[in-house]
Amino acid sequence: MGDTQLPIMTATLNPALDISTGVDAVRPEIKLRCAPPRYDPGGGGINISRAIATLGGHTTAFVALGGAIGEQLAELLAAQGIVLSRLQSPGETRLSFSVTDQASSEQYRFVLPGPIWSQTQVSTALQAIVSAAPKTGYIVYSGSQPPGFPDDFIAQLSAALPQTARLVADTSGGPLMAVAHTGHAKLDVLRMDGEEADAVAKTALTHRQDSADFAQTLARRGVAKRVVIARGAEGSVMATPTERWFCAAAKVPVVSKIGAGDSFVAGFVLALAQGKTDAEALVHGVAAASAAVMTPATALCRAEDVVALLGQCPATPC
C-alpha cells in the first residue's frame, strides 16, 4: 500500500489475550477435549495495529497492560514487530477465548471483564494518551472501555487532543450512544456496524439508503467528518456532510467473521493516512474486511488477499 503515511496511534484500554481452539462438538456437562490453542494479542486497537502492519503500514499501539497476562500479551506484540506505548493497568489483563464447534462450524466467544479503574486512573489514562498521540496524525480509539470509564470519555479525549489530531472511534454501547447523541466528540471518523447503527437510530435501517441517510445526518450534526456504517455481507456505506458512498463487499467464502471490523478500520485509516480519497479509503477498508472473513478464528486480513479483492469492491455514490 505504499510507504508514505501520516503517523497512526491505536489506543486499547481494555485489551485481552485471545485464546482460540476447537472441539468436535460443544455439549454440556462433559469434558470437552480441545484442539491445541492459538494465542493472539486482542482488543480493537491492537487488532487494528496488527492489521496495519500486515498491510505494510506503521503504527504505535498504546495499550493498558497489567499482570502476567499483560506481560504475555506484550511479548506477543513485540514478536509481531508492533511498537508498544505502555500504560500500567490497575489489574490483570483479561482473557477472552473462542471455541469452534467442528460439527456445526459455529463459534462460541467468551469475553471476561477487565479490571476496574478509579476516576484518578481514568484521568491518568487520558493524559497518557494525549501525551503519546501524534499531533498531526490519526488516533484510533477502538474496542470496549474498561469498567470505571465514563461513557463520554471519547469526547473528553477529543477535547484534550490538539485540533490537528484526527480522532477515529470504533466503539459500541454507552460510549457509542454518547458520541452519536451529544455530538461533542468532533471525530474525524466514526464507524459502527449495522446492529449498532439500528440501536443508535432507534429504528431498523433496512436498506442501504436508510444507512446512508442516518450516517449523513450524524455527519451534518458534526458528530464526525466521516460516518461509516457496515452492512455485513452487503458492504459498507460512508457519508460526509456533502457526499455518500456505498462499497460492495467481495463475494468470498466465510471462514470466520471475527476481525472483519478491525480489518476494515485498518485498511480505511491506513489509506487515509497515505493520502487516498475518501472513496478509495472505503474500498481499501471493505477489501480488508472481506479478506478477514476468509481467515480462521482470530486471524486478521492477509495483505495478498486485500490486494486481490480491491477490484471486487467497487465504491459508488448512493
C-alpha beads as a LAMMPS data file, in Angstrom:
LAMMPS data file: protein, C-alpha beads

318 atoms
317 bonds

1 atom types
1 bond types

-500.0 500.0 xlo xhi
-500.0 500.0 ylo yhi
-500.0 500.0 zlo zhi

Masses

1 110.0

Atoms # bond

1 1 1 0.000 0.000 0.000
2 1 1 2.980 2.322 -0.072
3 1 1 5.458 3.687 2.443
4 1 1 4.495 7.349 2.936
5 1 1 1.867 7.866 5.601
6 1 1 0.852 10.146 8.428
7 1 1 1.514 8.770 11.924
8 1 1 -1.111 6.417 13.355
9 1 1 -1.544 5.522 17.025
10 1 1 -4.114 2.987 18.173
11 1 1 -5.433 3.081 21.736
12 1 1 -6.582 -0.082 23.528
13 1 1 -7.542 0.376 27.170
14 1 1 -9.274 -2.979 27.670
15 1 1 -7.054 -5.455 25.800
16 1 1 -7.308 -9.219 26.054
17 1 1 -5.184 -12.234 25.430
18 1 1 -7.259 -14.078 22.830
19 1 1 -7.251 -17.861 23.014
20 1 1 -8.900 -19.799 20.180
21 1 1 -9.475 -23.517 19.927
22 1 1 -11.957 -26.074 18.655
23 1 1 -13.826 -29.189 19.796
24 1 1 -15.654 -31.968 17.975
25 1 1 -18.948 -30.666 19.332
26 1 1 -19.996 -28.311 22.133
27 1 1 -22.036 -30.276 24.669
28 1 1 -22.978 -29.605 28.301
29 1 1 -21.767 -31.386 31.436
30 1 1 -18.884 -33.336 29.911
31 1 1 -15.188 -32.632 29.490
32 1 1 -14.570 -31.191 26.040
33 1 1 -11.168 -32.143 24.627
34 1 1 -9.876 -29.089 22.802
35 1 1 -7.534 -28.706 19.853
36 1 1 -4.141 -27.057 20.515
37 1 1 -4.863 -23.403 21.366
38 1 1 -3.779 -20.369 19.399
39 1 1 -2.767 -17.237 21.340
40 1 1 -3.174 -13.752 19.890
41 1 1 -2.955 -10.251 21.377
42 1 1 -6.507 -8.945 21.272
43 1 1 -8.547 -5.794 21.629
44 1 1 -9.815 -3.432 18.947
45 1 1 -6.834 -1.083 18.722
46 1 1 -4.318 -3.924 18.978
47 1 1 -6.020 -5.789 16.143
48 1 1 -6.000 -2.642 14.028
49 1 1 -2.267 -2.169 14.631
50 1 1 -1.657 -5.816 13.715
51 1 1 -3.676 -5.495 10.515
52 1 1 -1.982 -2.237 9.517
53 1 1 1.398 -3.922 9.972
54 1 1 0.217 -6.764 7.737
55 1 1 -0.753 -4.201 5.102
56 1 1 2.689 -2.610 5.187
57 1 1 1.825 0.386 7.366
58 1 1 3.233 1.610 10.659
59 1 1 1.573 2.346 13.984
60 1 1 2.245 2.794 17.655
61 1 1 -0.040 0.681 19.825
62 1 1 -0.942 2.451 23.071
63 1 1 -2.054 -0.353 25.389
64 1 1 -3.003 -0.624 29.069
65 1 1 -1.429 -3.812 30.432
66 1 1 -1.212 -5.484 33.829
67 1 1 -0.050 -8.685 35.455
68 1 1 1.368 -11.868 33.969
69 1 1 -1.203 -11.957 31.173
70 1 1 -0.245 -8.388 30.252
71 1 1 3.405 -9.447 30.027
72 1 1 2.480 -12.350 27.759
73 1 1 0.432 -10.036 25.549
74 1 1 3.320 -7.540 25.338
75 1 1 5.683 -10.343 24.281
76 1 1 3.285 -11.400 21.526
77 1 1 3.081 -7.817 20.251
78 1 1 6.873 -7.478 20.260
79 1 1 7.194 -10.750 18.354
80 1 1 4.913 -9.305 15.664
81 1 1 7.000 -6.146 15.406
82 1 1 4.353 -3.845 16.890
83 1 1 5.758 -0.682 18.517
84 1 1 4.243 -0.513 22.000
85 1 1 3.452 2.525 24.154
86 1 1 2.556 1.008 27.502
87 1 1 0.288 2.217 30.323
88 1 1 0.073 0.331 33.605
89 1 1 -3.377 -1.168 34.122
90 1 1 -4.812 -1.270 37.669
91 1 1 -5.238 -5.047 37.454
92 1 1 -4.598 -8.226 35.500
93 1 1 -5.155 -8.034 31.738
94 1 1 -8.255 -10.013 30.819
95 1 1 -8.647 -13.217 28.809
96 1 1 -11.067 -13.955 26.008
97 1 1 -11.476 -17.198 24.170
98 1 1 -13.347 -18.582 21.194
99 1 1 -14.321 -22.197 20.643
100 1 1 -15.323 -23.569 17.257
101 1 1 -17.794 -26.444 17.185
102 1 1 -16.255 -28.568 14.424
103 1 1 -19.527 -30.410 13.777
104 1 1 -21.529 -27.251 13.032
105 1 1 -18.704 -24.731 12.330
106 1 1 -20.392 -22.393 14.829
107 1 1 -18.178 -20.226 17.027
108 1 1 -18.710 -19.572 20.722
109 1 1 -16.975 -16.488 22.089
110 1 1 -16.357 -15.872 25.793
111 1 1 -15.067 -12.473 26.939
112 1 1 -14.031 -11.828 30.529
113 1 1 -14.279 -8.349 32.136
114 1 1 -11.227 -6.173 32.602
115 1 1 -10.031 -4.549 35.856
116 1 1 -11.988 -1.657 37.362
117 1 1 -10.434 1.820 37.004
118 1 1 -10.845 4.661 39.510
119 1 1 -11.567 8.247 38.452
120 1 1 -7.941 9.147 39.138
121 1 1 -6.717 6.273 36.985
122 1 1 -9.083 7.317 34.193
123 1 1 -7.642 10.859 34.301
124 1 1 -4.117 9.429 34.198
125 1 1 -5.036 7.342 31.156
126 1 1 -6.479 10.385 29.381
127 1 1 -3.308 12.423 29.897
128 1 1 -1.119 9.488 28.884
129 1 1 -2.961 9.051 25.585
130 1 1 -2.730 12.771 24.820
131 1 1 1.000 12.799 25.609
132 1 1 1.688 9.776 23.388
133 1 1 -0.592 10.775 20.491
134 1 1 0.802 12.144 17.221
135 1 1 -0.005 15.834 16.923
136 1 1 -0.911 15.735 13.219
137 1 1 -1.740 12.086 12.612
138 1 1 -4.518 9.626 13.410
139 1 1 -5.519 8.339 16.856
140 1 1 -7.708 5.249 16.581
141 1 1 -9.763 4.585 19.725
142 1 1 -11.250 1.134 19.349
143 1 1 -12.727 -1.620 21.455
144 1 1 -14.618 -1.759 24.711
145 1 1 -13.867 0.578 27.599
146 1 1 -12.754 -0.839 30.947
147 1 1 -15.133 -0.718 33.913
148 1 1 -14.937 2.721 35.507
149 1 1 -14.534 4.717 32.299
150 1 1 -17.349 7.224 31.674
151 1 1 -19.407 6.967 28.509
152 1 1 -18.254 10.455 27.465
153 1 1 -14.543 9.561 27.634
154 1 1 -14.192 9.866 23.839
155 1 1 -15.484 13.441 23.983
156 1 1 -13.047 14.181 26.827
157 1 1 -10.209 12.766 24.750
158 1 1 -11.239 14.771 21.700
159 1 1 -11.296 17.991 23.737
160 1 1 -7.833 17.278 25.180
161 1 1 -6.154 16.464 21.844
162 1 1 -4.725 19.250 19.651
163 1 1 -7.037 20.378 16.854
164 1 1 -4.610 18.991 14.277
165 1 1 -5.048 15.439 15.612
166 1 1 -7.555 13.209 13.809
167 1 1 -9.560 11.021 16.167
168 1 1 -11.173 7.821 14.872
169 1 1 -13.676 5.925 17.041
170 1 1 -14.962 2.387 16.603
171 1 1 -16.831 1.592 19.792
172 1 1 -20.196 0.344 20.995
173 1 1 -22.747 0.508 23.791
174 1 1 -22.834 3.557 26.039
175 1 1 -19.720 5.228 24.568
176 1 1 -21.195 4.997 21.050
177 1 1 -24.527 6.396 22.252
178 1 1 -22.727 9.270 23.975
179 1 1 -20.777 10.137 20.823
180 1 1 -23.761 9.882 18.496
181 1 1 -26.313 11.728 20.600
182 1 1 -24.217 14.529 22.086
183 1 1 -22.012 15.314 19.093
184 1 1 -19.294 16.725 21.351
185 1 1 -16.510 14.427 20.190
186 1 1 -15.940 16.135 16.803
187 1 1 -14.421 12.968 15.342
188 1 1 -12.651 12.555 12.047
189 1 1 -14.198 9.090 11.581
190 1 1 -16.968 7.234 13.411
191 1 1 -17.611 3.607 12.447
192 1 1 -20.338 1.264 13.644
193 1 1 -21.863 -1.993 12.456
194 1 1 -25.453 -2.448 11.358
195 1 1 -26.854 -3.597 14.698
196 1 1 -25.147 -0.729 16.497
197 1 1 -26.496 1.744 13.943
198 1 1 -30.034 0.395 14.419
199 1 1 -29.669 0.898 18.177
200 1 1 -28.379 4.452 17.798
201 1 1 -31.051 5.341 15.222
202 1 1 -33.738 3.616 17.347
203 1 1 -35.131 2.035 14.200
204 1 1 -34.188 -0.664 11.737
205 1 1 -32.032 0.697 8.911
206 1 1 -33.319 -1.892 6.462
207 1 1 -31.884 -0.581 3.210
208 1 1 -28.514 0.905 2.340
209 1 1 -30.219 4.234 1.631
210 1 1 -31.522 4.209 5.209
211 1 1 -27.974 3.689 6.487
212 1 1 -26.640 6.436 4.208
213 1 1 -29.378 8.848 5.334
214 1 1 -28.630 8.204 9.001
215 1 1 -24.858 8.395 8.546
216 1 1 -25.188 11.719 6.744
217 1 1 -27.481 13.063 9.463
218 1 1 -24.743 12.361 12.015
219 1 1 -22.079 13.901 9.774
220 1 1 -24.133 17.066 9.241
221 1 1 -24.669 17.356 13.001
222 1 1 -20.893 17.473 13.380
223 1 1 -20.532 14.116 15.140
224 1 1 -17.795 13.116 12.674
225 1 1 -16.439 14.254 9.329
226 1 1 -16.935 10.722 8.010
227 1 1 -19.511 8.263 9.353
228 1 1 -19.245 4.630 8.266
229 1 1 -21.941 2.006 8.794
230 1 1 -21.121 -1.605 8.000
231 1 1 -23.929 -3.642 6.454
232 1 1 -22.446 -7.092 6.863
233 1 1 -22.028 -9.181 3.721
234 1 1 -23.601 -6.410 1.649
235 1 1 -20.751 -3.938 2.239
236 1 1 -20.456 -0.531 3.927
237 1 1 -21.821 2.964 3.487
238 1 1 -19.929 6.147 4.275
239 1 1 -21.275 9.673 4.487
240 1 1 -19.764 13.107 4.899
241 1 1 -21.840 16.292 5.165
242 1 1 -21.802 16.550 1.348
243 1 1 -21.138 13.029 -0.033
244 1 1 -22.489 9.475 0.342
245 1 1 -20.792 6.305 -0.861
246 1 1 -21.601 2.611 -0.880
247 1 1 -18.912 -0.032 -1.295
248 1 1 -19.923 -3.603 -2.040
249 1 1 -18.204 -6.412 -0.162
250 1 1 -16.391 -9.041 -2.196
251 1 1 -18.083 -12.420 -2.575
252 1 1 -15.731 -14.679 -0.637
253 1 1 -16.012 -17.887 1.394
254 1 1 -16.712 -17.046 5.039
255 1 1 -14.469 -18.907 7.479
256 1 1 -14.736 -16.550 10.479
257 1 1 -16.270 -13.109 10.889
258 1 1 -14.007 -12.310 13.838
259 1 1 -11.706 -9.398 12.986
260 1 1 -13.616 -8.092 9.977
261 1 1 -14.463 -4.761 11.623
262 1 1 -10.936 -4.205 12.898
263 1 1 -9.519 -5.094 9.479
264 1 1 -11.887 -2.564 7.894
265 1 1 -10.667 0.201 10.187
266 1 1 -7.052 -0.773 9.479
267 1 1 -7.457 -0.634 5.707
268 1 1 -9.577 2.524 5.840
269 1 1 -7.376 4.567 8.179
270 1 1 -4.125 3.450 6.547
271 1 1 -5.477 4.555 3.169
272 1 1 -6.469 7.958 4.580
273 1 1 -3.051 8.300 6.226
274 1 1 -1.455 7.609 2.850
275 1 1 -3.404 10.442 1.233
276 1 1 -6.068 8.438 -0.600
277 1 1 -9.530 9.893 -1.196
278 1 1 -12.485 9.042 0.997
279 1 1 -13.913 6.716 -1.679
280 1 1 -10.560 4.981 -2.153
281 1 1 -10.216 4.559 1.603
282 1 1 -13.674 2.981 1.730
283 1 1 -12.650 0.479 -0.963
284 1 1 -9.495 -0.439 0.981
285 1 1 -11.491 -0.852 4.177
286 1 1 -14.132 -3.088 2.631
287 1 1 -11.499 -5.166 0.816
288 1 1 -9.675 -5.674 4.121
289 1 1 -12.912 -6.688 5.868
290 1 1 -13.728 -9.100 3.023
291 1 1 -10.241 -10.589 3.305
292 1 1 -10.592 -11.004 7.070
293 1 1 -13.625 -13.292 6.865
294 1 1 -11.546 -15.693 4.758
295 1 1 -9.160 -16.364 7.660
296 1 1 -9.808 -18.648 10.670
297 1 1 -10.554 -17.782 14.295
298 1 1 -8.870 -14.568 15.482
299 1 1 -6.662 -14.188 12.396
300 1 1 -6.989 -10.874 10.545
301 1 1 -6.744 -9.953 6.869
302 1 1 -3.822 -11.041 4.682
303 1 1 -2.175 -8.398 2.502
304 1 1 -2.213 -10.525 -0.645
305 1 1 -5.955 -11.160 -0.238
306 1 1 -6.674 -7.461 0.228
307 1 1 -4.789 -6.570 -2.957
308 1 1 -6.609 -9.299 -4.877
309 1 1 -10.031 -8.127 -3.653
310 1 1 -9.687 -4.382 -4.283
311 1 1 -11.136 -4.714 -7.775
312 1 1 -14.112 -6.671 -6.416
313 1 1 -15.172 -3.916 -4.005
314 1 1 -16.447 -1.034 -6.135
315 1 1 -17.452 2.231 -4.447
316 1 1 -20.377 4.128 -5.950
317 1 1 -22.271 7.269 -4.898
318 1 1 -25.536 6.468 -3.147

Bonds

1 1 1 2
2 1 2 3
3 1 3 4
4 1 4 5
5 1 5 6
6 1 6 7
7 1 7 8
8 1 8 9
9 1 9 10
10 1 10 11
11 1 11 12
12 1 12 13
13 1 13 14
14 1 14 15
15 1 15 16
16 1 16 17
17 1 17 18
18 1 18 19
19 1 19 20
20 1 20 21
21 1 21 22
22 1 22 23
23 1 23 24
24 1 24 25
25 1 25 26
26 1 26 27
27 1 27 28
28 1 28 29
29 1 29 30
30 1 30 31
31 1 31 32
32 1 32 33
33 1 33 34
34 1 34 35
35 1 35 36
36 1 36 37
37 1 37 38
38 1 38 39
39 1 39 40
40 1 40 41
41 1 41 42
42 1 42 43
43 1 43 44
44 1 44 45
45 1 45 46
46 1 46 47
47 1 47 48
48 1 48 49
49 1 49 50
50 1 50 51
51 1 51 52
52 1 52 53
53 1 53 54
54 1 54 55
55 1 55 56
56 1 56 57
57 1 57 58
58 1 58 59
59 1 59 60
60 1 60 61
61 1 61 62
62 1 62 63
63 1 63 64
64 1 64 65
65 1 65 66
66 1 66 67
67 1 67 68
68 1 68 69
69 1 69 70
70 1 70 71
71 1 71 72
72 1 72 73
73 1 73 74
74 1 74 75
75 1 75 76
76 1 76 77
77 1 77 78
78 1 78 79
79 1 79 80
80 1 80 81
81 1 81 82
82 1 82 83
83 1 83 84
84 1 84 85
85 1 85 86
86 1 86 87
87 1 87 88
88 1 88 89
89 1 89 90
90 1 90 91
91 1 91 92
92 1 92 93
93 1 93 94
94 1 94 95
95 1 95 96
96 1 96 97
97 1 97 98
98 1 98 99
99 1 99 100
100 1 100 101
101 1 101 102
102 1 102 103
103 1 103 104
104 1 104 105
105 1 105 106
106 1 106 107
107 1 107 108
108 1 108 109
109 1 109 110
110 1 110 111
111 1 111 112
112 1 112 113
113 1 113 114
114 1 114 115
115 1 115 116
116 1 116 117
117 1 117 118
118 1 118 119
119 1 119 120
120 1 120 121
121 1 121 122
122 1 122 123
123 1 123 124
124 1 124 125
125 1 125 126
126 1 126 127
127 1 127 128
128 1 128 129
129 1 129 130
130 1 130 131
131 1 131 132
132 1 132 133
133 1 133 134
134 1 134 135
135 1 135 136
136 1 136 137
137 1 137 138
138 1 138 139
139 1 139 140
140 1 140 141
141 1 141 142
142 1 142 143
143 1 143 144
144 1 144 145
145 1 145 146
146 1 146 147
147 1 147 148
148 1 148 149
149 1 149 150
150 1 150 151
151 1 151 152
152 1 152 153
153 1 153 154
154 1 154 155
155 1 155 156
156 1 156 157
157 1 157 158
158 1 158 159
159 1 159 160
160 1 160 161
161 1 161 162
162 1 162 163
163 1 163 164
164 1 164 165
165 1 165 166
166 1 166 167
167 1 167 168
168 1 168 169
169 1 169 170
170 1 170 171
171 1 171 172
172 1 172 173
173 1 173 174
174 1 174 175
175 1 175 176
176 1 176 177
177 1 177 178
178 1 178 179
179 1 179 180
180 1 180 181
181 1 181 182
182 1 182 183
183 1 183 184
184 1 184 185
185 1 185 186
186 1 186 187
187 1 187 188
188 1 188 189
189 1 189 190
190 1 190 191
191 1 191 192
192 1 192 193
193 1 193 194
194 1 194 195
195 1 195 196
196 1 196 197
197 1 197 198
198 1 198 199
199 1 199 200
200 1 200 201
201 1 201 202
202 1 202 203
203 1 203 204
204 1 204 205
205 1 205 206
206 1 206 207
207 1 207 208
208 1 208 209
209 1 209 210
210 1 210 211
211 1 211 212
212 1 212 213
213 1 213 214
214 1 214 215
215 1 215 216
216 1 216 217
217 1 217 218
218 1 218 219
219 1 219 220
220 1 220 221
221 1 221 222
222 1 222 223
223 1 223 224
224 1 224 225
225 1 225 226
226 1 226 227
227 1 227 228
228 1 228 229
229 1 229 230
230 1 230 231
231 1 231 232
232 1 232 233
233 1 233 234
234 1 234 235
235 1 235 236
236 1 236 237
237 1 237 238
238 1 238 239
239 1 239 240
240 1 240 241
241 1 241 242
242 1 242 243
243 1 243 244
244 1 244 245
245 1 245 246
246 1 246 247
247 1 247 248
248 1 248 249
249 1 249 250
250 1 250 251
251 1 251 252
252 1 252 253
253 1 253 254
254 1 254 255
255 1 255 256
256 1 256 257
257 1 257 258
258 1 258 259
259 1 259 260
260 1 260 261
261 1 261 262
262 1 262 263
263 1 263 264
264 1 264 265
265 1 265 266
266 1 266 267
267 1 267 268
268 1 268 269
269 1 269 270
270 1 270 271
271 1 271 272
272 1 272 273
273 1 273 274
274 1 274 275
275 1 275 276
276 1 276 277
277 1 277 278
278 1 278 279
279 1 279 280
280 1 280 281
281 1 281 282
282 1 282 283
283 1 283 284
284 1 284 285
285 1 285 286
286 1 286 287
287 1 287 288
288 1 288 289
289 1 289 290
290 1 290 291
291 1 291 292
292 1 292 293
293 1 293 294
294 1 294 295
295 1 295 296
296 1 296 297
297 1 297 298
298 1 298 299
299 1 299 300
300 1 300 301
301 1 301 302
302 1 302 303
303 1 303 304
304 1 304 305
305 1 305 306
306 1 306 307
307 1 307 308
308 1 308 309
309 1 309 310
310 1 310 311
311 1 311 312
312 1 312 313
313 1 313 314
314 1 314 315
315 1 315 316
316 1 316 317
317 1 317 318
